[in-house]
Amino acid sequence: MPRRRIGFWYRFAAVICKPPLVVLLKRDWRGMENIPAEGGFITAVNHNSHIDPLAYAHFQYNTGRVPRFLAKSGLFSKGFVGAAMRGTGQIPVYRESTDALSAFRAAIDAVERGECVAFYPEGTLTRDPDGWPMTGKTGAARVALQTKCPVIPVAQWGANELLPPYAKKPRLFPRKTSKVLAGPPVDLSRFYDREMTPELLKETTETIMAAVTRLLEEIRGEKAPEKPYDPRVERMEQRRRTHAQRNGRQDRNRGERAAVREVREEGLGT
């Protein structure tokens, strides 16, 4: 199956974006040989900075296989940025609408046409305090099981040191290094030809995220937490703490009111 042509808009975006990336970030790129030369495939990438899509796209652009990202639909209607997003063939994600499944269908169509679709399975910037990958969402697993295409895990580190998560100002000095490592395809064959249940999608996603995390361990030279950070569990725990604090305040208030009543009653009884 032929590869997607890079095209005008991707080349134009590269002309604009590559020079500042080269200036701001040194490069330590490995695993380009694992990016398929032909045919459709998925990359699953960790997400730890608002600028890491540019750093990762720089890496993959240099392999000759340009990625199609899934991006918020609002970006496609914003002047030059919107024109570039449409021109480079990025895939809009319409959240909480009747068009929410269109990104999933578009991703499948792109893979079946021999293109690369890049997924950030975490769905947002990691909230792990130490920058490790969180639990993933099931979109990449769905496309992988539907198409049986190669899934290439990719870990990256360094863009987050230039612009930490949720930071507003970059840390320009000293010059940071963009480290990107692409691994061999994740073996998902044991999940093929099975009913696509929530349990199957969860297990497939965990397998993909484990492969990404192992690569990041190699890049960072340290061990990831035994269990990945789960924002849903953290939200539940936060609600539990808030509820406990509220109940504690209510108990204290009740205790104070009871104490006041007791003092008043004692005063009336004298």
N, C-alpha and C positions, 0 to 999 in steps of 0.2 A: 504494500500500500504506500503511495507517495507521501512525502512529508509536506507540511504546509509551507508555502512560500513566505518568506519574511515580509515582503511587501513594503510599500512606501512609508506607511505610518509608523511601522516598527523601526524602520531605518531612521526616520526623522526623529522619533523619540530617543533612539540611541545617540544620535548626534547631539541632542540637547542634554541628555542625562549622564552619559558616560564621562565626559570631561570632569564635572564636579565630583563624581564618584571616585575617579582615579586620583584626584587631588586629596580628597578627604579620607579615603580608606586604602590602606595597603591590602594585598590579596594573598590569601592562603587557600587555594581552591584545589580540591581533590575529588576523585571519583567521576570525572567527566566521561570516562569510558563506560560507565553504567547507564548513561543516557542513551536510549535506543536510537539507532541511526535512521530507522524507518518505522512506520506504523504508529498507531495511536497508543497513548499510555497516559498514566496519571503520575504526578509527583505529589507527595504528602510532605509538607514543610512546617516546621515549628515557627511560631510568630511571637517575637519579643520586642519589636520596635515599629513605630509608624513608618520608618524608612526601610525596613528590611525587605519589603516587596521589590524596591529598586535594587538593593544589593543582590538579592537572589535572582532577579530578572537579568542583571548584568552577567552573572555566572552562566545562566542558561542560554542567554543570547549568544554567548561565545561558544556554545556547543553546536550552534546552527539549528537547534530545535527550540523555537520561541514558544513560551507558555501562554495559554489563555487563562487568566485569573477569573475567579468568581468575585465580583465586587458589588458594593451597595448600589442599588439602582439610581440613587440620587446623583452619583458621580457622572452619570451618562447625559445629564441635561445641563451641565455647567460649562458653557462656552467652549474654550479651547480644550479644556480637560475632557469634556464630554465628547468632543469631536475625536480626540486622540483615543479615548476608550473605545468608541465605536469603530474607529479606523483600524485599531490593532486587534479587533475581534474579541475583546473581553466580554465576559458573560454577566449580565445584570442579575442581581438577586433581589427579588421583590419580597420583602419580609411582611408577614401577616397580611397577605392579600390573596385574591383568587389566582394570581400569577406566581405564587410561591414555588410551584412545581416546575415552572418554565426553565429555571436554571438547571434543575436536574435533567430535564429532557435535552436541553442545549448541550450540557456536558457529555451526555451519552452520544448525541449526534456528532459532536466534535471528535470524540475518541474514535467513533466508527468511521470517520472520514480520514483518520490517520494523524490527528493532531494531538498535542499535549495539553492537558488541562491540569493546572496547578491548584491544589487544595491546601487551605490552612484548616486542618481538621478541628483545631481548637475553636474556630469560629470568631475569635477575638484575640487581642493581646493576652499573653499569659498573665495570670494573677498570682502564680506561684512566687513567693517572696524571693526565691533565689533564681528565678528565670527558667526553671525547668518546664517542659511541656505539661500541660494540663490533660485531663481526660478529653477525648475527642468526640465530635458529633459524627453522625453516621453517613453523611453525604458521600464522602470518598468511598466508603465501603459499599454503598448502594451501586455506585457507578462501576466499581471494580467487579462486583458479583454479577452485575447485569451484562457487562461487556467481556469479562474475563481477560481484561487487558493487563499488561505489566503495571505494577505499582512500585514506583521508585521512591524510597524514603530519602529525605534530604534534611540535614541538620545545618543550622547556621548560627553564628555567634560573632559579635563584633559591632554590627549596626546598633545594637542595644547599648553598647558602650559609648557610641557617638551620640545617640539620642535615646536615653532610657525610656522605658514605657511610661506614657502619660506625661513626660517632661515637655516643656515648651521651648527650651533653649538647648542647642547641641553643645557637647563638650568637645571642642575642636582640638585641644592639646592635652597630652601628646597625641600624635596621629594614631588612629585606631586601625586594627586589622580585621577585615572581613574574612571570616573563616567559613567556608562552605564545604560540606562533605556529602556527596551522593553515594548511596549504597546500592548493592545489587537488588533486583526485584524481590519484594516480599512474597514468600510462598503462601498463597491463599488457596491452593488447590483443594485442600480438605474441606473448604467451605462451598465449593462449587456444587451445582445441581441439587441444592437443598432448599427447602422452603425458606423464603426470606422473612423469617420471624424477627421480632425485636431482639431476641436473645442471640440469634445468629449475627445480626448487624452489630450488636454490642461486642461480641467476641471478635469479629473481624476487625472492628475499629480498634480494639485493644491491641490486637496483633500488629496493626499498622503503626500505632503510636509507640508501641514497645520498640519497634525497629528504628523509628526516628530518635527515640530517647537514647538507645544504645550508641547511635552515631554521635549524638551530642555529648555523651559521656566521653567518647574518644576525643572529640574536639577539645573539651574542657579539661580532660585528664582527671576527672573525679567522678564519684558515684552519685547517681540520681537517687532521690528518696524512693523507698520501697513501694509506696503507693503514690500515684500521681495526684496532684492537687485537683479536687473536684469542686468547681464553683457552686454546684447545686447543694452539695453537702455543707459547704461553708455558709451558703445563704440560710439553710435550715438551722445551722448552729447559731448563726447571728440572730435569727428570729427567736430561738430558744433563749439566748442570753438576754435579748431585749425583753422577752416575756417574763423571765425570772427577775430582771431588774425592776420591771413595772410592778410585779407582784410584791417584790421586796419593799418598794416604796409604799405600796398600798398597805402592807402589813405594818410598816413603821408608822404610817399615818393613823391607822386604826389603833395602834398601841398608844400613840400620843394622845389621841382623842379619849381613849379609855382612861389614861392617866389623869387627864384634865377633869373628866367626869368624877373620878374617884376623889380628887382633891376637893371638888366642889361639894360632893356628897358629905365628905368628912367635915367640911366647913359648916354645912347646914346642920350637921348633927351635934355641933358643939354648943 
